[in-house]
Amino acid sequence: MDETLTRYRESIDNIDAALVFMLAERFKVTQAVGEYKATHDLPPADPGREERQIARLRQLALDANLDPDFTEKFLRFIIDEVIRHHERLREG
């Protein structure tokens, strides 16, 4: 196989691994947030915070020359999953 392509693919593999570990760490923290919300009778979702986060990450995407629509879809997917986890914690 082409050596240049191999190096690119190795870099992609490393980035994918880093993304998985970063997501795992993020979900550990959001799990703790969900437990805190459940024990303090707070709602599982915070629409105001979500909108601020989306706006902030859309701007970061623009700064990084990344499609902000893609970034928002990606973040929305993560937020929706976190909310599902928080709702399950509330249901006990």
PyMOL Python script that loads the backbone (N, CA, C, O; Angstrom):
from pymol import cmd

cmd.read_pdbstr("""\
ATOM      1  N   MET A   1       0.847  -1.182   0.000  1.00  0.00           N
ATOM      2  CA  MET A   1       0.000   0.000   0.000  1.00  0.00           C
ATOM      3  C   MET A   1       0.895   1.250   0.000  1.00  0.00           C
ATOM      4  O   MET A   1       2.040   1.215   0.451  1.00  0.00           O
ATOM      5  N   ASP A   2       0.367   2.296  -0.493  1.00  0.00           N
ATOM      6  CA  ASP A   2       1.056   3.580  -0.565  1.00  0.00           C
ATOM      7  C   ASP A   2       1.412   4.074   0.842  1.00  0.00           C
ATOM      8  O   ASP A   2       0.545   4.129   1.715  1.00  0.00           O
ATOM      9  N   GLU A   3       2.677   4.433   1.067  1.00  0.00           N
ATOM     10  CA  GLU A   3       3.160   4.837   2.389  1.00  0.00           C
ATOM     11  C   GLU A   3       2.475   6.117   2.884  1.00  0.00           C
ATOM     12  O   GLU A   3       2.173   6.244   4.071  1.00  0.00           O
ATOM     13  N   THR A   4       2.237   7.040   1.990  1.00  0.00           N
ATOM     14  CA  THR A   4       1.567   8.291   2.372  1.00  0.00           C
ATOM     15  C   THR A   4       0.146   7.998   2.844  1.00  0.00           C
ATOM     16  O   THR A   4      -0.284   8.515   3.875  1.00  0.00           O
ATOM     17  N   LEU A   5      -0.570   7.189   2.111  1.00  0.00           N
ATOM     18  CA  LEU A   5      -1.939   6.824   2.485  1.00  0.00           C
ATOM     19  C   LEU A   5      -1.944   6.092   3.825  1.00  0.00           C
ATOM     20  O   LEU A   5      -2.822   6.316   4.658  1.00  0.00           O
ATOM     21  N   THR A   6      -0.969   5.227   4.024  1.00  0.00           N
ATOM     22  CA  THR A   6      -0.860   4.498   5.295  1.00  0.00           C
ATOM     23  C   THR A   6      -0.689   5.472   6.456  1.00  0.00           C
ATOM     24  O   THR A   6      -1.335   5.313   7.492  1.00  0.00           O
ATOM     25  N   ARG A   7       0.169   6.475   6.300  1.00  0.00           N
ATOM     26  CA  ARG A   7       0.377   7.473   7.365  1.00  0.00           C
ATOM     27  C   ARG A   7      -0.904   8.263   7.638  1.00  0.00           C
ATOM     28  O   ARG A   7      -1.249   8.514   8.793  1.00  0.00           O
ATOM     29  N   TYR A   8      -1.604   8.651   6.576  1.00  0.00           N
ATOM     30  CA  TYR A   8      -2.870   9.360   6.764  1.00  0.00           C
ATOM     31  C   TYR A   8      -3.861   8.498   7.543  1.00  0.00           C
ATOM     32  O   TYR A   8      -4.519   8.973   8.469  1.00  0.00           O
ATOM     33  N   ARG A   9      -3.955   7.253   7.165  1.00  0.00           N
ATOM     34  CA  ARG A   9      -4.902   6.353   7.824  1.00  0.00           C
ATOM     35  C   ARG A   9      -4.524   6.110   9.282  1.00  0.00           C
ATOM     36  O   ARG A   9      -5.400   6.008  10.141  1.00  0.00           O
ATOM     37  N   GLU A  10      -3.235   6.017   9.562  1.00  0.00           N
ATOM     38  CA  GLU A  10      -2.801   5.867  10.953  1.00  0.00           C
ATOM     39  C   GLU A  10      -3.181   7.094  11.773  1.00  0.00           C
ATOM     40  O   GLU A  10      -3.600   6.970  12.923  1.00  0.00           O
ATOM     41  N   SER A  11      -3.037   8.264  11.191  1.00  0.00           N
ATOM     42  CA  SER A  11      -3.440   9.494  11.884  1.00  0.00           C
ATOM     43  C   SER A  11      -4.944   9.511  12.129  1.00  0.00           C
ATOM     44  O   SER A  11      -5.394   9.876  13.216  1.00  0.00           O
ATOM     45  N   ILE A  12      -5.716   9.120  11.134  1.00  0.00           N
ATOM     46  CA  ILE A  12      -7.170   9.047  11.299  1.00  0.00           C
ATOM     47  C   ILE A  12      -7.528   8.074  12.408  1.00  0.00           C
ATOM     48  O   ILE A  12      -8.396   8.367  13.230  1.00  0.00           O
ATOM     49  N   ASP A  13      -6.873   6.921  12.444  1.00  0.00           N
ATOM     50  CA  ASP A  13      -7.130   5.929  13.488  1.00  0.00           C
ATOM     51  C   ASP A  13      -6.825   6.504  14.876  1.00  0.00           C
ATOM     52  O   ASP A  13      -7.578   6.281  15.823  1.00  0.00           O
ATOM     53  N   ASN A  14      -5.723   7.238  14.989  1.00  0.00           N
ATOM     54  CA  ASN A  14      -5.369   7.856  16.271  1.00  0.00           C
ATOM     55  C   ASN A  14      -6.395   8.912  16.681  1.00  0.00           C
ATOM     56  O   ASN A  14      -6.780   8.993  17.847  1.00  0.00           O
ATOM     57  N   ILE A  15      -6.824   9.702  15.733  1.00  0.00           N
ATOM     58  CA  ILE A  15      -7.835  10.726  16.027  1.00  0.00           C
ATOM     59  C   ILE A  15      -9.145  10.062  16.453  1.00  0.00           C
ATOM     60  O   ILE A  15      -9.780  10.503  17.411  1.00  0.00           O
ATOM     61  N   ASP A  16      -9.549   9.009  15.750  1.00  0.00           N
ATOM     62  CA  ASP A  16     -10.776   8.297  16.129  1.00  0.00           C
ATOM     63  C   ASP A  16     -10.682   7.756  17.551  1.00  0.00           C
ATOM     64  O   ASP A  16     -11.644   7.843  18.314  1.00  0.00           O
ATOM     65  N   ALA A  17      -9.536   7.203  17.906  1.00  0.00           N
ATOM     66  CA  ALA A  17      -9.347   6.682  19.266  1.00  0.00           C
ATOM     67  C   ALA A  17      -9.461   7.818  20.274  1.00  0.00           C
ATOM     68  O   ALA A  17     -10.111   7.666  21.309  1.00  0.00           O
ATOM     69  N   ALA A  18      -8.840   8.948  19.982  1.00  0.00           N
ATOM     70  CA  ALA A  18      -8.916  10.092  20.893  1.00  0.00           C
ATOM     71  C   ALA A  18     -10.359  10.570  21.044  1.00  0.00           C
ATOM     72  O   ALA A  18     -10.788  10.903  22.148  1.00  0.00           O
ATOM     73  N   LEU A  19     -11.107  10.605  19.944  1.00  0.00           N
ATOM     74  CA  LEU A  19     -12.517  11.013  20.012  1.00  0.00           C
ATOM     75  C   LEU A  19     -13.329  10.082  20.914  1.00  0.00           C
ATOM     76  O   LEU A  19     -14.145  10.541  21.713  1.00  0.00           O
ATOM     77  N   VAL A  20     -13.103   8.783  20.782  1.00  0.00           N
ATOM     78  CA  VAL A  20     -13.831   7.817  21.608  1.00  0.00           C
ATOM     79  C   VAL A  20     -13.516   8.031  23.085  1.00  0.00           C
ATOM     80  O   VAL A  20     -14.419   8.030  23.922  1.00  0.00           O
ATOM     81  N   PHE A  21     -12.249   8.213  23.402  1.00  0.00           N
ATOM     82  CA  PHE A  21     -11.882   8.422  24.804  1.00  0.00           C
ATOM     83  C   PHE A  21     -12.400   9.758  25.333  1.00  0.00           C
ATOM     84  O   PHE A  21     -12.793   9.851  26.496  1.00  0.00           O
ATOM     85  N   MET A  22     -12.405  10.780  24.499  1.00  0.00           N
ATOM     86  CA  MET A  22     -12.954  12.081  24.909  1.00  0.00           C
ATOM     87  C   MET A  22     -14.463  11.968  25.154  1.00  0.00           C
ATOM     88  O   MET A  22     -14.980  12.524  26.123  1.00  0.00           O
ATOM     89  N   LEU A  23     -15.156  11.254  24.284  1.00  0.00           N
ATOM     90  CA  LEU A  23     -16.594  11.058  24.493  1.00  0.00           C
ATOM     91  C   LEU A  23     -16.848  10.261  25.763  1.00  0.00           C
ATOM     92  O   LEU A  23     -17.778  10.564  26.510  1.00  0.00           O
ATOM     93  N   ALA A  24     -16.034   9.251  26.011  1.00  0.00           N
ATOM     94  CA  ALA A  24     -16.199   8.461  27.236  1.00  0.00           C
ATOM     95  C   ALA A  24     -16.032   9.352  28.462  1.00  0.00           C
ATOM     96  O   ALA A  24     -16.809   9.254  29.412  1.00  0.00           O
ATOM     97  N   GLU A  25     -15.036  10.208  28.446  1.00  0.00           N
ATOM     98  CA  GLU A  25     -14.809  11.116  29.575  1.00  0.00           C
ATOM     99  C   GLU A  25     -15.960  12.099  29.721  1.00  0.00           C
ATOM    100  O   GLU A  25     -16.391  12.395  30.836  1.00  0.00           O
ATOM    101  N   ARG A  26     -16.457  12.604  28.598  1.00  0.00           N
ATOM    102  CA  ARG A  26     -17.588  13.528  28.644  1.00  0.00           C
ATOM    103  C   ARG A  26     -18.805  12.854  29.265  1.00  0.00           C
ATOM    104  O   ARG A  26     -19.508  13.455  30.078  1.00  0.00           O
ATOM    105  N   PHE A  27     -19.053  11.600  28.880  1.00  0.00           N
ATOM    106  CA  PHE A  27     -20.218  10.901  29.421  1.00  0.00           C
ATOM    107  C   PHE A  27     -20.041  10.544  30.892  1.00  0.00           C
ATOM    108  O   PHE A  27     -21.033  10.451  31.614  1.00  0.00           O
ATOM    109  N   LYS A  28     -18.822  10.344  31.356  1.00  0.00           N
ATOM    110  CA  LYS A  28     -18.607  10.149  32.795  1.00  0.00           C
ATOM    111  C   LYS A  28     -19.041  11.390  33.556  1.00  0.00           C
ATOM    112  O   LYS A  28     -19.699  11.293  34.592  1.00  0.00           O
ATOM    113  N   VAL A  29     -18.672  12.554  33.043  1.00  0.00           N
ATOM    114  CA  VAL A  29     -19.022  13.810  33.713  1.00  0.00           C
ATOM    115  C   VAL A  29     -20.528  14.058  33.618  1.00  0.00           C
ATOM    116  O   VAL A  29     -21.151  14.454  34.603  1.00  0.00           O
ATOM    117  N   THR A  30     -21.116  13.831  32.451  1.00  0.00           N
ATOM    118  CA  THR A  30     -22.559  14.072  32.335  1.00  0.00           C
ATOM    119  C   THR A  30     -23.357  13.070  33.169  1.00  0.00           C
ATOM    120  O   THR A  30     -24.464  13.378  33.612  1.00  0.00           O
ATOM    121  N   GLN A  31     -22.812  11.886  33.384  1.00  0.00           N
ATOM    122  CA  GLN A  31     -23.465  10.919  34.281  1.00  0.00           C
ATOM    123  C   GLN A  31     -23.499  11.483  35.697  1.00  0.00           C
ATOM    124  O   GLN A  31     -24.515  11.380  36.385  1.00  0.00           O
ATOM    125  N   ALA A  32     -22.400  12.074  36.129  1.00  0.00           N
ATOM    126  CA  ALA A  32     -22.352  12.698  37.460  1.00  0.00           C
ATOM    127  C   ALA A  32     -23.330  13.861  37.539  1.00  0.00           C
ATOM    128  O   ALA A  32     -23.991  14.051  38.560  1.00  0.00           O
ATOM    129  N   VAL A  33     -23.425  14.635  36.475  1.00  0.00           N
ATOM    130  CA  VAL A  33     -24.394  15.740  36.432  1.00  0.00           C
ATOM    131  C   VAL A  33     -25.806  15.182  36.550  1.00  0.00           C
ATOM    132  O   VAL A  33     -26.627  15.723  37.292  1.00  0.00           O
ATOM    133  N   GLY A  34     -26.092  14.115  35.831  1.00  0.00           N
ATOM    134  CA  GLY A  34     -27.425  13.500  35.887  1.00  0.00           C
ATOM    135  C   GLY A  34     -27.762  13.002  37.278  1.00  0.00           C
ATOM    136  O   GLY A  34     -28.889  13.167  37.743  1.00  0.00           O
ATOM    137  N   GLU A  35     -26.795  12.396  37.944  1.00  0.00           N
ATOM    138  CA  GLU A  35     -27.027  11.929  39.309  1.00  0.00           C
ATOM    139  C   GLU A  35     -27.276  13.109  40.247  1.00  0.00           C
ATOM    140  O   GLU A  35     -28.148  13.043  41.114  1.00  0.00           O
ATOM    141  N   TYR A  36     -26.520  14.175  40.075  1.00  0.00           N
ATOM    142  CA  TYR A  36     -26.716  15.379  40.882  1.00  0.00           C
ATOM    143  C   TYR A  36     -28.114  15.952  40.644  1.00  0.00           C
ATOM    144  O   TYR A  36     -28.821  16.293  41.593  1.00  0.00           O
ATOM    145  N   LYS A  37     -28.504  16.055  39.378  1.00  0.00           N
ATOM    146  CA  LYS A  37     -29.833  16.577  39.053  1.00  0.00           C
ATOM    147  C   LYS A  37     -30.923  15.707  39.660  1.00  0.00           C
ATOM    148  O   LYS A  37     -31.899  16.222  40.205  1.00  0.00           O
ATOM    149  N   ALA A  38     -30.764  14.397  39.569  1.00  0.00           N
ATOM    150  CA  ALA A  38     -31.783  13.485  40.095  1.00  0.00           C
ATOM    151  C   ALA A  38     -31.911  13.623  41.608  1.00  0.00           C
ATOM    152  O   ALA A  38     -33.026  13.624  42.129  1.00  0.00           O
ATOM    153  N   THR A  39     -30.802  13.739  42.318  1.00  0.00           N
ATOM    154  CA  THR A  39     -30.867  13.829  43.782  1.00  0.00           C
ATOM    155  C   THR A  39     -31.322  15.201  44.259  1.00  0.00           C
ATOM    156  O   THR A  39     -31.756  15.343  45.402  1.00  0.00           O
ATOM    157  N   HIS A  40     -31.231  16.216  43.396  1.00  0.00           N
ATOM    158  CA  HIS A  40     -31.661  17.559  43.769  1.00  0.00           C
ATOM    159  C   HIS A  40     -32.946  17.973  43.057  1.00  0.00           C
ATOM    160  O   HIS A  40     -33.303  19.150  43.024  1.00  0.00           O
ATOM    161  N   ASP A  41     -33.631  16.986  42.491  1.00  0.00           N
ATOM    162  CA  ASP A  41     -34.915  17.192  41.820  1.00  0.00           C
ATOM    163  C   ASP A  41     -34.856  18.301  40.765  1.00  0.00           C
ATOM    164  O   ASP A  41     -35.749  19.143  40.678  1.00  0.00           O
ATOM    165  N   LEU A  42     -33.803  18.283  39.980  1.00  0.00           N
ATOM    166  CA  LEU A  42     -33.645  19.236  38.883  1.00  0.00           C
ATOM    167  C   LEU A  42     -34.063  18.574  37.576  1.00  0.00           C
ATOM    168  O   LEU A  42     -33.932  17.357  37.442  1.00  0.00           O
ATOM    169  N   PRO A  43     -34.556  19.331  36.620  1.00  0.00           N
ATOM    170  CA  PRO A  43     -34.992  18.729  35.353  1.00  0.00           C
ATOM    171  C   PRO A  43     -33.818  18.131  34.585  1.00  0.00           C
ATOM    172  O   PRO A  43     -32.696  18.630  34.680  1.00  0.00           O
ATOM    173  N   PRO A  44     -34.066  17.075  33.830  1.00  0.00           N
ATOM    174  CA  PRO A  44     -32.993  16.420  33.087  1.00  0.00           C
ATOM    175  C   PRO A  44     -32.419  17.278  31.961  1.00  0.00           C
ATOM    176  O   PRO A  44     -31.273  17.081  31.559  1.00  0.00           O
ATOM    177  N   ALA A  45     -33.192  18.214  31.454  1.00  0.00           N
ATOM    178  CA  ALA A  45     -32.742  19.050  30.342  1.00  0.00           C
ATOM    179  C   ALA A  45     -32.690  20.513  30.785  1.00  0.00           C
ATOM    180  O   ALA A  45     -33.437  20.938  31.667  1.00  0.00           O
ATOM    181  N   ASP A  46     -31.809  21.260  30.164  1.00  0.00           N
ATOM    182  CA  ASP A  46     -31.680  22.694  30.407  1.00  0.00           C
ATOM    183  C   ASP A  46     -31.597  23.364  29.035  1.00  0.00           C
ATOM    184  O   ASP A  46     -30.504  23.611  28.527  1.00  0.00           O
ATOM    185  N   PRO A  47     -32.758  23.657  28.435  1.00  0.00           N
ATOM    186  CA  PRO A  47     -32.774  24.188  27.072  1.00  0.00           C
ATOM    187  C   PRO A  47     -31.945  25.459  26.890  1.00  0.00           C
ATOM    188  O   PRO A  47     -31.329  25.640  25.840  1.00  0.00           O
ATOM    189  N   GLY A  48     -31.917  26.332  27.876  1.00  0.00           N
ATOM    190  CA  GLY A  48     -31.126  27.554  27.766  1.00  0.00           C
ATOM    191  C   GLY A  48     -29.642  27.241  27.647  1.00  0.00           C
ATOM    192  O   GLY A  48     -28.943  27.808  26.807  1.00  0.00           O
ATOM    193  N   ARG A  49     -29.170  26.343  28.488  1.00  0.00           N
ATOM    194  CA  ARG A  49     -27.750  25.930  28.439  1.00  0.00           C
ATOM    195  C   ARG A  49     -27.445  25.261  27.107  1.00  0.00           C
ATOM    196  O   ARG A  49     -26.397  25.509  26.511  1.00  0.00           O
ATOM    197  N   GLU A  50     -28.356  24.415  26.640  1.00  0.00           N
ATOM    198  CA  GLU A  50     -28.141  23.714  25.374  1.00  0.00           C
ATOM    199  C   GLU A  50     -27.980  24.713  24.232  1.00  0.00           C
ATOM    200  O   GLU A  50     -27.081  24.575  23.403  1.00  0.00           O
ATOM    201  N   GLU A  51     -28.845  25.713  24.192  1.00  0.00           N
ATOM    202  CA  GLU A  51     -28.770  26.706  23.118  1.00  0.00           C
ATOM    203  C   GLU A  51     -27.474  27.514  23.197  1.00  0.00           C
ATOM    204  O   GLU A  51     -26.868  27.820  22.171  1.00  0.00           O
ATOM    205  N   ARG A  52     -27.052  27.859  24.411  1.00  0.00           N
ATOM    206  CA  ARG A  52     -25.786  28.587  24.566  1.00  0.00           C
ATOM    207  C   ARG A  52     -24.616  27.727  24.103  1.00  0.00           C
ATOM    208  O   ARG A  52     -23.701  28.217  23.441  1.00  0.00           O
ATOM    209  N   GLN A  53     -24.648  26.437  24.455  1.00  0.00           N
ATOM    210  CA  GLN A  53     -23.578  25.525  24.046  1.00  0.00           C
ATOM    211  C   GLN A  53     -23.541  25.383  22.518  1.00  0.00           C
ATOM    212  O   GLN A  53     -22.470  25.398  21.910  1.00  0.00           O
ATOM    213  N   ILE A  54     -24.698  25.249  21.921  1.00  0.00           N
ATOM    214  CA  ILE A  54     -24.754  25.108  20.460  1.00  0.00           C
ATOM    215  C   ILE A  54     -24.197  26.360  19.793  1.00  0.00           C
ATOM    216  O   ILE A  54     -23.408  26.263  18.853  1.00  0.00           O
ATOM    217  N   ALA A  55     -24.601  27.535  20.270  1.00  0.00           N
ATOM    218  CA  ALA A  55     -24.090  28.786  19.693  1.00  0.00           C
ATOM    219  C   ALA A  55     -22.572  28.869  19.866  1.00  0.00           C
ATOM    220  O   ALA A  55     -21.852  29.250  18.943  1.00  0.00           O
ATOM    221  N   ARG A  56     -22.098  28.510  21.052  1.00  0.00           N
ATOM    222  CA  ARG A  56     -20.651  28.557  21.324  1.00  0.00           C
ATOM    223  C   ARG A  56     -19.886  27.602  20.408  1.00  0.00           C
ATOM    224  O   ARG A  56     -18.849  27.967  19.855  1.00  0.00           O
ATOM    225  N   LEU A  57     -20.393  26.388  20.251  1.00  0.00           N
ATOM    226  CA  LEU A  57     -19.698  25.407  19.425  1.00  0.00           C
ATOM    227  C   LEU A  57     -19.832  25.705  17.933  1.00  0.00           C
ATOM    228  O   LEU A  57     -18.939  25.366  17.155  1.00  0.00           O
ATOM    229  N   ARG A  58     -20.926  26.330  17.527  1.00  0.00           N
ATOM    230  CA  ARG A  58     -21.033  26.767  16.128  1.00  0.00           C
ATOM    231  C   ARG A  58     -19.946  27.790  15.832  1.00  0.00           C
ATOM    232  O   ARG A  58     -19.333  27.756  14.764  1.00  0.00           O
ATOM    233  N   GLN A  59     -19.703  28.707  16.777  1.00  0.00           N
ATOM    234  CA  GLN A  59     -18.650  29.706  16.575  1.00  0.00           C
ATOM    235  C   GLN A  59     -17.274  29.041  16.556  1.00  0.00           C
ATOM    236  O   GLN A  59     -16.426  29.390  15.735  1.00  0.00           O
ATOM    237  N   LEU A  60     -17.053  28.090  17.456  1.00  0.00           N
ATOM    238  CA  LEU A  60     -15.784  27.357  17.439  1.00  0.00           C
ATOM    239  C   LEU A  60     -15.590  26.643  16.106  1.00  0.00           C
ATOM    240  O   LEU A  60     -14.482  26.601  15.571  1.00  0.00           O
ATOM    241  N   ALA A  61     -16.667  26.085  15.579  1.00  0.00           N
ATOM    242  CA  ALA A  61     -16.583  25.404  14.286  1.00  0.00           C
ATOM    243  C   ALA A  61     -16.179  26.391  13.197  1.00  0.00           C
ATOM    244  O   ALA A  61     -15.314  26.091  12.374  1.00  0.00           O
ATOM    245  N   LEU A  62     -16.795  27.553  13.190  1.00  0.00           N
ATOM    246  CA  LEU A  62     -16.422  28.566  12.200  1.00  0.00           C
ATOM    247  C   LEU A  62     -14.947  28.931  12.332  1.00  0.00           C
ATOM    248  O   LEU A  62     -14.231  29.039  11.337  1.00  0.00           O
ATOM    249  N   ASP A  63     -14.505  29.118  13.575  1.00  0.00           N
ATOM    250  CA  ASP A  63     -13.098  29.462  13.828  1.00  0.00           C
ATOM    251  C   ASP A  63     -12.154  28.369  13.333  1.00  0.00           C
ATOM    252  O   ASP A  63     -11.026  28.648  12.928  1.00  0.00           O
ATOM    253  N   ALA A  64     -12.628  27.117  13.372  1.00  0.00           N
ATOM    254  CA  ALA A  64     -11.803  25.976  12.978  1.00  0.00           C
ATOM    255  C   ALA A  64     -12.016  25.568  11.517  1.00  0.00           C
ATOM    256  O   ALA A  64     -11.496  24.547  11.069  1.00  0.00           O
ATOM    257  N   ASN A  65     -12.784  26.373  10.783  1.00  0.00           N
ATOM    258  CA  ASN A  65     -13.111  26.056   9.383  1.00  0.00           C
ATOM    259  C   ASN A  65     -13.830  24.720   9.251  1.00  0.00           C
ATOM    260  O   ASN A  65     -13.576  23.948   8.327  1.00  0.00           O
ATOM    261  N   LEU A  66     -14.727  24.465  10.189  1.00  0.00           N
ATOM    262  CA  LEU A  66     -15.556  23.257  10.175  1.00  0.00           C
ATOM    263  C   LEU A  66     -17.003  23.697   9.972  1.00  0.00           C
ATOM    264  O   LEU A  66     -17.404  24.757  10.452  1.00  0.00           O
ATOM    265  N   ASP A  67     -17.768  22.904   9.278  1.00  0.00           N
ATOM    266  CA  ASP A  67     -19.165  23.226   8.998  1.00  0.00           C
ATOM    267  C   ASP A  67     -19.949  23.336  10.309  1.00  0.00           C
ATOM    268  O   ASP A  67     -20.078  22.346  11.029  1.00  0.00           O
ATOM    269  N   PRO A  68     -20.475  24.527  10.631  1.00  0.00           N
ATOM    270  CA  PRO A  68     -21.208  24.687  11.891  1.00  0.00           C
ATOM    271  C   PRO A  68     -22.494  23.856  11.938  1.00  0.00           C
ATOM    272  O   PRO A  68     -22.924  23.455  13.020  1.00  0.00           O
ATOM    273  N   ASP A  69     -23.109  23.594  10.792  1.00  0.00           N
ATOM    274  CA  ASP A  69     -24.312  22.751  10.785  1.00  0.00           C
ATOM    275  C   ASP A  69     -23.967  21.328  11.200  1.00  0.00           C
ATOM    276  O   ASP A  69     -24.692  20.708  11.978  1.00  0.00           O
ATOM    277  N   PHE A  70     -22.856  20.814  10.676  1.00  0.00           N
ATOM    278  CA  PHE A  70     -22.395  19.482  11.093  1.00  0.00           C
ATOM    279  C   PHE A  70     -22.118  19.470  12.584  1.00  0.00           C
ATOM    280  O   PHE A  70     -22.522  18.544  13.287  1.00  0.00           O
ATOM    281  N   THR A  71     -21.428  20.499  13.070  1.00  0.00           N
ATOM    282  CA  THR A  71     -21.088  20.586  14.489  1.00  0.00           C
ATOM    283  C   THR A  71     -22.343  20.593  15.346  1.00  0.00           C
ATOM    284  O   THR A  71     -22.400  19.917  16.373  1.00  0.00           O
ATOM    285  N   GLU A  72     -23.347  21.351  14.930  1.00  0.00           N
ATOM    286  CA  GLU A  72     -24.599  21.403  15.691  1.00  0.00           C
ATOM    287  C   GLU A  72     -25.296  20.049  15.693  1.00  0.00           C
ATOM    288  O   GLU A  72     -25.800  19.622  16.732  1.00  0.00           O
ATOM    289  N   LYS A  73     -25.334  19.377  14.568  1.00  0.00           N
ATOM    290  CA  LYS A  73     -25.962  18.047  14.511  1.00  0.00           C
ATOM    291  C   LYS A  73     -25.236  17.068  15.438  1.00  0.00           C
ATOM    292  O   LYS A  73     -25.863  16.287  16.152  1.00  0.00           O
ATOM    293  N   PHE A  74     -23.914  17.128  15.410  1.00  0.00           N
ATOM    294  CA  PHE A  74     -23.108  16.248  16.258  1.00  0.00           C
ATOM    295  C   PHE A  74     -23.385  16.539  17.734  1.00  0.00           C
ATOM    296  O   PHE A  74     -23.600  15.617  18.520  1.00  0.00           O
ATOM    297  N   LEU A  75     -23.379  17.812  18.107  1.00  0.00           N
ATOM    298  CA  LEU A  75     -23.639  18.189  19.493  1.00  0.00           C
ATOM    299  C   LEU A  75     -25.067  17.839  19.888  1.00  0.00           C
ATOM    300  O   LEU A  75     -25.296  17.357  20.998  1.00  0.00           O
ATOM    301  N   ARG A  76     -26.016  18.068  19.016  1.00  0.00           N
ATOM    302  CA  ARG A  76     -27.418  17.748  19.321  1.00  0.00           C
ATOM    303  C   ARG A  76     -27.561  16.255  19.595  1.00  0.00           C
ATOM    304  O   ARG A  76     -28.281  15.864  20.514  1.00  0.00           O
ATOM    305  N   PHE A  77     -26.889  15.420  18.815  1.00  0.00           N
ATOM    306  CA  PHE A  77     -26.915  13.975  19.030  1.00  0.00           C
ATOM    307  C   PHE A  77     -26.411  13.639  20.430  1.00  0.00           C
ATOM    308  O   PHE A  77     -27.020  12.838  21.140  1.00  0.00           O
ATOM    309  N   ILE A  78     -25.301  14.251  20.822  1.00  0.00           N
ATOM    310  CA  ILE A  78     -24.725  14.004  22.145  1.00  0.00           C
ATOM    311  C   ILE A  78     -25.664  14.499  23.241  1.00  0.00           C
ATOM    312  O   ILE A  78     -25.911  13.785  24.213  1.00  0.00           O
ATOM    313  N   ILE A  79     -26.186  15.710  23.093  1.00  0.00           N
ATOM    314  CA  ILE A  79     -27.094  16.279  24.097  1.00  0.00           C
ATOM    315  C   ILE A  79     -28.319  15.396  24.263  1.00  0.00           C
ATOM    316  O   ILE A  79     -28.735  15.122  25.389  1.00  0.00           O
ATOM    317  N   ASP A  80     -28.897  14.952  23.172  1.00  0.00           N
ATOM    318  CA  ASP A  80     -30.091  14.095  23.253  1.00  0.00           C
ATOM    319  C   ASP A  80     -29.789  12.804  24.003  1.00  0.00           C
ATOM    320  O   ASP A  80     -30.614  12.330  24.784  1.00  0.00           O
ATOM    321  N   GLU A  81     -28.617  12.239  23.770  1.00  0.00           N
ATOM    322  CA  GLU A  81     -28.230  11.009  24.479  1.00  0.00           C
ATOM    323  C   GLU A  81     -28.050  11.284  25.973  1.00  0.00           C
ATOM    324  O   GLU A  81     -28.475  10.485  26.807  1.00  0.00           O
ATOM    325  N   VAL A  82     -27.431  12.396  26.306  1.00  0.00           N
ATOM    326  CA  VAL A  82     -27.239  12.766  27.715  1.00  0.00           C
ATOM    327  C   VAL A  82     -28.594  12.952  28.398  1.00  0.00           C
ATOM    328  O   VAL A  82     -28.791  12.483  29.519  1.00  0.00           O
ATOM    329  N   ILE A  83     -29.517  13.624  27.739  1.00  0.00           N
ATOM    330  CA  ILE A  83     -30.855  13.837  28.318  1.00  0.00           C
ATOM    331  C   ILE A  83     -31.542  12.501  28.554  1.00  0.00           C
ATOM    332  O   ILE A  83     -32.196  12.321  29.582  1.00  0.00           O
ATOM    333  N   ARG A  84     -31.409  11.563  27.625  1.00  0.00           N
ATOM    334  CA  ARG A  84     -32.004  10.225  27.825  1.00  0.00           C
ATOM    335  C   ARG A  84     -31.418   9.567  29.074  1.00  0.00           C
ATOM    336  O   ARG A  84     -32.147   8.959  29.858  1.00  0.00           O
ATOM    337  N   HIS A  85     -30.112   9.688  29.256  1.00  0.00           N
ATOM    338  CA  HIS A  85     -29.474   9.128  30.461  1.00  0.00           C
ATOM    339  C   HIS A  85     -30.015   9.805  31.709  1.00  0.00           C
ATOM    340  O   HIS A  85     -30.307   9.134  32.700  1.00  0.00           O
ATOM    341  N   HIS A  86     -30.153  11.120  31.674  1.00  0.00           N
ATOM    342  CA  HIS A  86     -30.657  11.859  32.838  1.00  0.00           C
ATOM    343  C   HIS A  86     -32.101  11.488  33.146  1.00  0.00           C
ATOM    344  O   HIS A  86     -32.477  11.373  34.313  1.00  0.00           O
ATOM    345  N   GLU A  87     -32.907  11.302  32.114  1.00  0.00           N
ATOM    346  CA  GLU A  87     -34.311  10.902  32.340  1.00  0.00           C
ATOM    347  C   GLU A  87     -34.368   9.527  32.994  1.00  0.00           C
ATOM    348  O   GLU A  87     -35.184   9.297  33.886  1.00  0.00           O
ATOM    349  N   ARG A  88     -33.498   8.605  32.551  1.00  0.00           N
ATOM    350  CA  ARG A  88     -33.472   7.268  33.166  1.00  0.00           C
ATOM    351  C   ARG A  88     -33.088   7.339  34.640  1.00  0.00           C
ATOM    352  O   ARG A  88     -33.625   6.592  35.457  1.00  0.00           O
ATOM    353  N   LEU A  89     -32.170   8.225  34.982  1.00  0.00           N
ATOM    354  CA  LEU A  89     -31.767   8.397  36.382  1.00  0.00           C
ATOM    355  C   LEU A  89     -32.916   8.920  37.232  1.00  0.00           C
ATOM    356  O   LEU A  89     -33.082   8.508  38.380  1.00  0.00           O
ATOM    357  N   ARG A  90     -33.703   9.819  36.672  1.00  0.00           N
ATOM    358  CA  ARG A  90     -34.854  10.375  37.401  1.00  0.00           C
ATOM    359  C   ARG A  90     -35.915   9.305  37.651  1.00  0.00           C
ATOM    360  O   ARG A  90     -36.582   9.297  38.686  1.00  0.00           O
ATOM    361  N   GLU A  91     -36.055   8.408  36.681  1.00  0.00           N
ATOM    362  CA  GLU A  91     -37.060   7.347  36.796  1.00  0.00           C
ATOM    363  C   GLU A  91     -36.627   6.316  37.836  1.00  0.00           C
ATOM    364  O   GLU A  91     -37.441   5.563  38.370  1.00  0.00           O
ATOM    365  N   GLY A  92     -35.328   6.306  38.105  1.00  0.00           N
ATOM    366  CA  GLY A  92     -34.773   5.494  39.163  1.00  0.00           C
ATOM    367  C   GLY A  92     -34.728   4.063  38.939  1.00  0.00           C
ATOM    368  O   GLY A  92     -34.267   3.317  39.802  1.00  0.00           O
TER     369      GLY A  92
END
""", "prot")
cmd.dss("prot")
cmd.show_as("cartoon", "prot")
cmd.util.cbc("prot")
cmd.orient("prot")
